């Protein structure tokens, strides 16, 4: 995916709001990128544009040679904080719901859904309903449903925000393994420094509104990462570095925009 000179401007109640300004970013196949920045900096807006749910005011987004103009679940699939599972359908049918709308036969979608439930460690819950599963398990189902469409890019908007810290870490380890083995290209929006460092190959630090790319930090540790990576000195140094960058992004640093155009 290539994001070229993308800007987004809203008009609300007669007031013009510049959400994003001159975003340039490239994603490579199989890469995991995390978007990190202050609240309101346009992270989710950028993700929405990537998925074709919104058209940039300026610039364009391409997947391969195709300009993103509308949603296409085989090009980009979303996973949100709200699991959005259908409570009246069992887990197997929830995973395959997108395939059903795509016209895939019942036998084929059940086979694909079962394979994904096996990958997520949820095969024994195939006949259960969402209300019978914990929040972490429901989020695994939501990820499986997105992967069922075999999207080029998986777009995740704070998918673990509603979960407790221990569940987030445990779930992050298992899903990270699945996504790495699947060679899935992923963009994650998060407010969590720990999540960004643990999951991503690159962390994109965005400025306060209007959102701009302030810096890129590469995480050298190979994925999937063991959970004890969080306790290493490397992790602590990366966390401190990103914390200072976010502090600057919110205007609390000693200098004015010292990270502009920096590539770490």
N, C-alpha and C positions, 0 to 999 in steps of 0.2 A: 504494500500500500504506500502511495505517495500523497502527502498532504502539502499542497503548493499555495503559499501566500493566502492562507485562509483567515478571513475575518468574519465576525458575526456581530451584527448590531440589532438590538431590539427597540421597539417603541412601546412603552407602557404608560398608560394614562397621560399621554402627551409628552412623556419624558423619554429621551433617547439614551439607551444604555449600550455601551460598547463592551461586549462580553469577551470576544477574542480579537486579537490583532496580529496579523502577519505571521501565522503559524506555518512553519516549514518543518516537516518531519517525514522520515522514511522508515518503514517497517520491513524487515526481511522475513522470508518464509521460515517458520518454525521458531521465531523469536518471541520472547515474552517481555513486553514493555509495560512499565507502571507509570501512571500519571499522578504526580504528587504536587500539591500546592494548597494555598490558603482557601478556606471556604469562599465560594462565590467567584473563584478565579476562572471558571469556564471549563473545568475538566469534564463534567457530564455533558455540557453543550458540545464539546469537541467529539466526545464519544457518540453522541446522537447524530452528528454530521457524518461520522465514519460509517454509521449504520444506515444512512440514507433516510433517516426520519426527519431530518432538517436540511435545508439547502443553505450553504454559506452565503453571506451577503457579498463576499468577494472571494476569489480564488476557487480552487477545485480539489477534489479528492479522487484519486484513481486507485483501482485494484487491477493490477496488470496494466492493460491499455484502456480499460473501461472506466468512464467517469461515473462516480456514484451519484445517482439522481433520485433513487427511490429505494425502499427496503427490498432486500432479496436475502432470505434466510440461508440460501446456499452460498452466498458471498460473505455475509456477516450475520452472526446470531448473537443475541443478547442474553446475559444472565444478570438479573437485578437482585437487590436486597430482598424485595418481595418475591417469594418463590413463584407466585401466580399459578399454582397447580390447581387442577380442576377437582374439587372435593368429591364429586360423584363418580369419578373414574378411578379405577385401580392404578397402581404405580406403573404397570406395564403399558397401559393405554395412555397414561400421562406422558411417558417418554416418547411414544409414537404419535402423539397428536399432530405434530407438524408434518410428519410423513403422510398421515391420513389426508390432510388438506392438500398435500402435493400429489395425491392420486396414487400413492404406493399401495399395493395389494395388502390385505390383512396379514397373510402369511409372511410376506417379506418384512413388513414393519414390525411384526411380533418378533421375528428372528433378530432383526437389528436392535430392537429395544432390549431383548433378553441379553444380547452380547454386551450392550452398554451397562446394563444392571450388573452383570458379572464383573465387568471392569471396575465398577464403583463399589463392589462388595455388597450389593443389595439384592442379589438374586432371590433370596428367601422371602423378600418382601414384595415380590411381583404382584401378588393377588391382594395385597393390603391397600388401604386408602390413605391419602395424605394425612388425615387427622390421627392416624395410628402411628405416625413416624415422628421422631424428634425434629427440631429445627435443622440440625446439622444433616440429618438424613434427607430431609426435604430439599435442602440445597444441593445435595448430591444428585437427586432426581432432576432438579432444574438444570444442572450442568449436563447430565445425560441427555435430557430433552434437546438442549441446544446442539450437542455433538451429533445427535441423530441425523441432523440435516447435513452433516459433513461440510460445515462452513469453511471457507478459506480463512476467516478470521473470527475469533471468539471475543466479544466485547463484554467485559464484566464491570458493572457499576456498583462498587462497594458491596459485593455479594455476601460478605460475612459480617456486615455492620450490626445486624440484630442478634448475633451470637455472643456468648460469653467467651472470654479470652482463651480458656483451655480448649473449648470446642473449636474455636477459630484456628488454633495452632494445629490441633490433631487433624481437622478437616483439610487445612491447607497443605499438610504433608501428603495426605493420600491423594488429593486432587492434583497437586503439583506433579506427583509421580505419573498419574494417568495422562495429563496433558503433555508431559515431556515424552513419554513413550509413544503418544499419538502424534508427536511432532506438530502439535497444534500451534498456530500463530495466535497470540493473545495480547489484548490490551486491557489493563486493569486500572480502574479509577479507585483510589484509596486515600484515606487520611492517615493511615497507619504507616509509620516509618518501618516498623518490624515487618509488616506484610510486603511492602515494596521491596525491601532488601532480601527477604527470604524467597520470594517468588521470581523476581524479575532478572532478566539479563541486562536491561538498562532501566534506569529510573530517570524520567523526564521531570525536571523541577520547573513549575510554572509560577509566574509572577502574580501578584494581586491584580484584580480587574483594572484594565482589560488584560486578559490572560495572554502572556507571551512565553516562549520557551526561554528560560533563564540559563539553564544548565542541563547537561546530561551526565549521569554517573553510571559507569559500567561496573557490574558485579562479576568478578572473575570466577568465583566459585561455581563449579559445574552443577547443573541441575540433573535430576532432582536432588535437593539438598537435604541432608539428615536434619532432624529437629534440633540436635545439639549444636548445629551451626550457629544458632541464636546465642549460645553461650561463649562464642569464640572472641578473641581480641579483634579479628578482622571485622566481625559483625559490629562490635562496639565502636570501632573507628568509623565505619561507614555510617552508622546511626548518628554519631556526633557530627559528622560532616554534613549530612542531610539536614539535621536539626538546625545548624547554623545557616544553611541555605534558606530554609523555610523562614527562619527569623528575619533574614534579609528581605525575603519576598513579602513579608508583612510590614516592612518598613521599620523594623526594630534594630537594624544593624548600625554599625558606626559610620558606614559610607552609603552614598546614594548609588543604588544599582551596581555594585562592584562586580556582580556576576554576569552582567550583560554580555552576551555572545561567548561566554565561557563554555568550553567543552572539557569536562573533567575526564 
